[in-house]
Amino acid sequence: MKQQIYTSDLKDLILQNTYPLNYCSEEGITEREILIRQPFGESLLREIFFEDVFISYGNMQLQRTTLLHTEIDFETVTLHFSLDGGSLSRFAGQQTPFTSFDSNVHNIIYTPYYQGQLELEQHSNISMLEINMSPAFFRRIAPAGFYLFNDFHAAIHHKRPAVLRKQNLPITPQMLWTIKQLMGCNRKGLLKRLFLEARIIDLFMMQVEQFELYGDTAVTTTLSKKDLPKIHYARHLLLEHLQQPLSIMELARSAGINDFKLKKGFKEVFGTTVFGFVHETRMQHAKEKLLDGEMNISEVADYTGYKNRTHFTTAFKKHFGFLPSELRK
């Protein structure tokens, strides 16, 4: 099993990776980092693979829009999460793009192989996560008979490239938090594999729930190309000020967009309101800190921006259905 990436003129081999059959590792789980330095930019990729699963994530700093020739000689089902920046792929000889991703969107893809071009847009920081799995692993978590996957399973059977949904859907705050947990896992060996498999199932379940919710309904945005980066910057500001969230007017002013466009655009891009995003992120931070056991409930309340422990406890119970003290037990 081999992956190769060349410059668009095929003159220079940028990356060549080999993987054992079905990603099986003698150590049970294998991890490695890959640093790529080229005139067009720099990339740091992290790879983790174990039986039937190959996880790849990282960041790319691109100086210009870049076109790469890519060859992959094995079949895979991919949970793709485009966190930041944009990409577009075409099979060799095809003019119509096979996939196209902007920031903060996800989809599920099947390829029996890949030989074509990958176009990466100029961006200060392109970031993505791909969870590749063997068709056998996918069949275990998405058994035949569920209507959502009928055509997708048929494509796998006939070894025909496919995308589960024609239009990508936004990455939700819950997905984003789970992705952060997956990327930040510092466990080792079997425990790490079990943790990663659990997070993969979580992400897949969230994708399926969202695909069911939207059905074939198109997700549209009224934002212009110049306003879209401002919405993403607004999210960045929210994450930086979780303890003392900016008001809508302050956030809009800092992001360089009016408050109406901010509220409307944020819901279109992230699938939730500004304060819905703040609340969800606070709650996930609180849950993580409580499970860590390094802070008491009052400290967690203060850490997540609640100056009153009672208000925090009420919000936590409403969100998760149980008290912070019960989580500790």
Buried (B, 14 or more C-beta within 10 A) or exposed (E): BEBBBBBEEEEEEBBEBEBEEBBEBEEEBBBEEEEBEBEBBEBBBBBBBBBBBBBBBBBBEBEEEBBBBBBBEBBBBBBBBBBBBBBBBBBEEEEEBBBBBBBBBBBBBBBBBBBBBBBBBBBEEBBBBBBBBBBEBBBEBBEEEEEEBEEBBEBBEEEEBBBBBEBBBBBBBBBBBBBEBBBEBEEEEEEBBEBBBEBBEBBBEBBBEBBEEBEEEEBEBEBEEEBBBBBBBBBEBBEEBBEEBBEBEEBBBBBEBEBEBBBBBBBBBBBBEBEBBBBBBBBBBBBBBBEEEEBBBBEBBBBBBBEEBEEBBEBBBEBBEEBBEEBEE
